[in-house]
């Protein structure tokens, strides 16, 4: 069973090679132990009862029962942090985003046997995600699961008493748990809302699918951002995976700019880069929001926004899957307000209402 102080991990994957590779990576760290592996969800079900793991890694595509069906059952019967292991393809992206909607903690790309130089970075990512998962807000994941199974909520179409202040923009940053948190905020914003720029830590193959999913369920028009798009009311611009999203001034007003500079805080896109691009313009008519996420990306930049005179909001700990990024901003005093996720959209409308 291993040392009770260690994070107990159960690996569920039909590939013996992947099970072996993940076991080797995890076993190389003193604070975690692989208590078991399972080739399919039926074996996994028994091993969960027997071994009581803290964290599960779960392959998306498996024989006998697919990962999504198993995840739904698991979140209903024994909610726990689950890291999905998925292929970085369009199909894999759709399934993984669905998994996050029904309560998965996070995801990792399926490792390749010949990772070579990329293996060290991959190891760091696995280990940091397992550590974060072990401390995750399982209650919040359970709530995501219940909501994911519920009827699709209707987006707010238009508020009769709402007329946005001219020139105002909203900037949102998020990481782990953010795909669902951003959705919660966007569903509460009407079609005449000021423009919204979003940086969510997400790989390239996922950001296109994610933007399309958000566009299908929100009143605002949601795009995967391109360079030189004028920020217009009623539109949301989501940073594409592996590219930073910045805001620049042009003759037509504020525009998007994509950038391939180095990773910042180990991320591209980075929330810090997006927030600092707005601060660099001296653009005080911005409301900035830092949502759930691992690490501290965006926290220092949020403080700079607050010091400039922008209004800054952080998500509270109780409604965050991981209170890393907003928690770091809290430590710095980078916020004007701390809000539970459910009330952030309404507060954004109050702050940007000119009528």
Secondary structure, 3 states (H helix, E strand, C coil): CCCCCCEEEEEECCCHHHHHHHHHHHHCCCCEEEEEEECCHHHHHHHHHHHCCCEEEEECCCCCCCHHHHHHHHHHHCCCEEEEEECCCHHHHHHHHHHHHCCCCEEEECCCCCCCCHHHHHHHHHHHHHHHHHCCCHHHHHHHHHHHHCCCCCCCCCCCCCCECCCCEEEEEECCCHHHHHHHHHHCCCCCCCCEEEEECCCHHHHHHHHHHHHHHCCCEEEECCCCCECCCCEEEECCCCCEEEEEEECCEEEEEEECCCCECCECCCHHHHHHHHHHCCCCCEEEEECCECCCCCHHHHHHHHHHCCEEEEECCCCCCCECHHHHHHHHCCCCEEECHHHHHHHHHHHHECC
